[in-house]
């Protein structure tokens, strides 16, 4: 796999994993909350967005300030800083 393809794959994984975690957490919360059936899809969508964002920010902060090894919580233990450096051709267009 080329360096560029590897960086692309890492960014995709690190985007999809928080979406999955946010979705699962929101479903777990929504299951235990009795709601009007018309309101439930909206609550699930809002909870998914909020929990996904919170999860991603928390893991990035832990990864940055505690240990880079915690990046695995996003599905790939390389932070965007490390997999985007020195990619051939990256700064040539600038």
Backbone bond lengths (Angstrom), bond angles and torsions (degrees), N, CA, C in turn:
res aa  C-N    CA-C-N  psi(-1)  N-CA   C-N-CA  omega(-1)  CA-C   N-CA-C  phi
1 X - - - 1.444 - - 1.523 108.10 -
2 X 1.329 117.58 133.53 1.459 120.65 -179.80 1.525 110.05 -70.92
3 X 1.316 115.49 164.75 1.459 120.51 179.59 1.529 111.03 -61.97
4 X 1.324 116.24 -39.86 1.462 120.71 179.69 1.526 110.61 -66.55
5 X 1.326 117.02 -44.60 1.464 120.57 178.87 1.527 110.74 -64.05
6 X 1.315 116.76 -38.42 1.457 120.90 178.04 1.531 110.90 -63.72
7 X 1.322 117.37 -42.77 1.465 121.62 178.09 1.521 110.52 -64.45
8 X 1.326 116.91 -40.65 1.460 120.82 178.61 1.522 110.42 -63.64
9 X 1.329 117.42 -46.38 1.450 121.77 178.83 1.529 110.81 -59.36
10 X 1.323 117.36 -44.75 1.467 121.08 179.92 1.525 110.72 -60.87
11 X 1.317 117.49 -42.42 1.468 119.80 -179.27 1.522 111.41 -67.38
12 X 1.335 117.04 -36.57 1.466 120.18 177.82 1.526 110.53 -65.88
13 X 1.323 117.10 -46.96 1.465 120.91 -179.96 1.522 110.32 -60.83
14 X 1.336 116.51 -44.03 1.460 120.48 -177.64 1.523 112.49 -71.51
15 X 1.320 118.52 -9.15 1.456 122.43 173.41 1.528 110.52 -94.07
16 X 1.316 116.49 -42.83 1.461 121.36 -175.59 1.529 112.57 -71.36
17 X 1.319 118.15 -41.32 1.473 120.64 -177.04 1.530 111.78 -58.75
18 X 1.343 120.94 -47.38 1.466 118.85 177.20 1.535 112.91 -62.57
19 X 1.335 118.09 -33.25 1.460 120.04 176.75 1.524 111.47 -63.41
20 X 1.317 115.96 -41.55 1.466 120.38 178.51 1.528 110.15 -65.75
21 X 1.337 116.86 -46.51 1.467 120.74 179.82 1.526 110.07 -61.16
22 X 1.331 117.60 -45.30 1.465 120.88 178.57 1.515 112.29 -60.80
23 X 1.327 117.23 -41.21 1.462 121.03 178.55 1.517 112.52 -64.49
24 X 1.325 115.97 -44.91 1.468 120.17 179.84 1.529 110.35 -64.79
25 X 1.327 117.82 -43.44 1.464 120.45 179.14 1.522 111.51 -63.87
26 X 1.331 117.01 -40.75 1.469 119.09 -179.14 1.523 111.10 -67.52
27 X 1.325 117.36 -37.66 1.468 119.33 176.42 1.523 110.84 -65.19
28 X 1.320 116.86 -39.34 1.463 120.32 178.51 1.522 110.91 -62.88
29 X 1.313 117.23 -38.76 1.469 120.83 178.33 1.525 110.22 -71.24
30 X 1.320 117.63 -46.01 1.465 122.21 -176.11 1.527 112.05 -65.40
31 X 1.328 118.31 -30.95 1.472 121.14 -179.84 1.520 110.52 -62.02
32 X 1.319 116.68 -35.61 1.462 120.97 -176.24 1.519 114.03 -91.10
33 X 1.320 117.94 5.62 1.458 121.44 -178.80 1.529 108.48 -116.16
34 X 1.340 117.38 114.18 1.465 118.69 178.10 1.533 109.84 -72.04
35 X 1.329 115.98 124.56 1.464 120.86 -175.36 1.521 111.32 -135.82
36 X 1.312 113.90 161.98 1.456 120.97 170.23 1.531 107.02 -64.91
37 X 1.324 119.50 131.14 1.469 121.11 -177.42 1.537 114.12 -56.18
38 X 1.331 117.84 -26.67 1.466 120.04 178.89 1.533 111.54 -75.47
39 X 1.310 117.16 -26.66 1.460 121.51 -177.45 1.526 112.24 -89.17
40 X 1.321 117.89 -22.89 1.469 122.10 -174.75 1.526 113.87 -57.71
41 X 1.347 120.87 -45.83 1.474 118.81 179.20 1.533 112.80 -61.82
42 X 1.327 117.00 -37.02 1.462 120.52 178.57 1.524 110.66 -65.49
43 X 1.323 115.97 -45.00 1.466 119.57 178.96 1.525 110.61 -62.54
44 X 1.316 117.22 -42.36 1.463 120.65 179.26 1.528 110.73 -61.43
45 X 1.320 117.11 -43.59 1.471 120.48 179.15 1.524 111.13 -64.45
46 X 1.325 117.37 -44.51 1.461 120.65 179.56 1.526 111.74 -65.06
47 X 1.322 116.12 -43.05 1.464 119.51 177.85 1.526 111.56 -64.00
48 X 1.330 116.58 -39.77 1.465 119.82 178.73 1.521 110.37 -61.21
49 X 1.316 117.19 -46.79 1.468 120.81 179.77 1.526 111.07 -62.81
50 X 1.318 116.89 -46.67 1.464 120.57 -177.95 1.525 111.96 -66.00
51 X 1.323 116.85 -47.25 1.463 119.86 -178.28 1.522 112.12 -68.84
52 X 1.333 117.17 -34.26 1.463 120.20 176.31 1.522 110.23 -63.26
53 X 1.320 116.39 -47.60 1.463 120.61 179.18 1.516 112.18 -61.70
54 X 1.325 116.62 -45.70 1.469 120.33 179.68 1.524 111.43 -63.19
55 X 1.322 116.70 -42.27 1.460 120.40 179.80 1.528 110.71 -62.66
56 X 1.327 116.47 -46.91 1.463 120.19 -178.37 1.530 111.01 -62.36
57 X 1.326 117.09 -47.64 1.468 120.77 -178.84 1.529 110.17 -62.39
58 X 1.322 117.23 -43.63 1.466 120.29 -179.35 1.526 111.20 -61.90
59 X 1.321 116.89 -46.68 1.472 119.58 -178.97 1.524 110.63 -65.52
60 X 1.332 118.34 -41.04 1.473 120.50 178.63 1.523 110.67 -62.73
61 X 1.332 117.55 -39.91 1.471 120.17 177.35 1.526 110.89 -65.26
62 X 1.336 116.71 -44.74 1.469 120.10 177.35 1.519 110.58 -60.77
63 X 1.316 115.94 -43.09 1.464 121.26 -178.69 1.529 111.24 -64.95
64 X 1.317 116.28 -37.98 1.463 121.14 -177.73 1.529 112.29 -77.70
65 X 1.330 117.39 -43.37 1.453 120.26 -171.36 1.525 115.05 -103.62
66 X 1.313 118.19 -17.84 1.468 119.59 -179.02 1.523 110.76 -106.61
67 X 1.339 116.77 -62.37 1.463 119.70 -179.21 1.522 110.14 -159.75
68 X 1.338 117.29 130.45 1.465 120.13 177.15 1.531 112.88 -60.08
69 X 1.323 116.75 -22.02 1.466 120.25 179.45 1.529 112.29 -63.90
70 X 1.336 117.30 -21.56 1.463 120.34 -179.10 1.529 112.54 -72.15
71 X 1.327 117.25 -5.15 1.455 121.07 176.33 1.515 112.63 -60.79
72 X 1.323 118.07 -22.13 1.460 120.47 179.02 1.524 111.36 -60.83
73 X 1.347 117.75 -21.44 1.464 120.55 176.87 1.533 111.86 -66.10
74 X 1.320 116.67 -14.24 1.463 121.27 174.31 1.523 110.93 -99.76
75 X 1.307 116.57 5.97 1.454 120.83 176.45 1.512 114.77 97.22
76 X 1.318 116.98 -10.18 1.458 121.38 -178.32 1.513 107.14 -154.34
77 X 1.303 117.93 123.91 1.460 121.58 -170.60 1.525 114.69 -81.89
78 X 1.302 118.46 19.17 1.468 121.49 175.91 1.516 108.64 -112.04
79 X 1.330 115.94 126.59 1.461 118.53 178.46 1.523 110.08 -75.06
80 X 1.325 117.74 158.55 1.463 120.02 178.58 1.531 112.11 -55.81
81 X 1.312 116.75 -31.42 1.463 120.33 179.51 1.524 110.86 -61.55
82 X 1.322 116.85 -39.52 1.463 119.21 -175.88 1.518 113.37 -82.50
83 X 1.336 119.13 -29.89 1.443 117.62 -178.41 1.516 114.04 -93.23
84 X 1.329 117.46 -0.37 1.459 118.90 176.83 1.527 112.57 -108.37
85 X 1.303 117.80 -5.17 1.465 121.06 179.81 1.519 111.18 -75.83
86 X 1.300 114.95 143.21 1.458 123.11 173.29 1.529 113.75 54.96
87 X 1.315 117.03 30.85 1.461 119.91 174.95 1.515 106.24 -77.00
88 X 1.344 117.78 124.32 1.461 120.10 -176.99 1.531 111.43 -56.18
89 X 1.344 114.88 133.78 1.457 120.21 177.23 1.515 114.60 83.86
90 X 1.331 117.99 -3.68 1.456 120.83 -175.73 1.522 112.13 -62.86
91 X 1.325 117.78 -44.44 1.463 121.18 -174.90 1.524 112.32 -98.82
92 X 1.286 118.02 -0.44 1.468 119.92 -177.84 1.516 112.24 -67.78
93 X 1.320 118.23 -31.58 1.464 121.35 -177.59 1.525 111.73 -80.90
94 X 1.309 117.73 -15.47 1.462 121.07 -177.50 1.506 113.00 -77.91
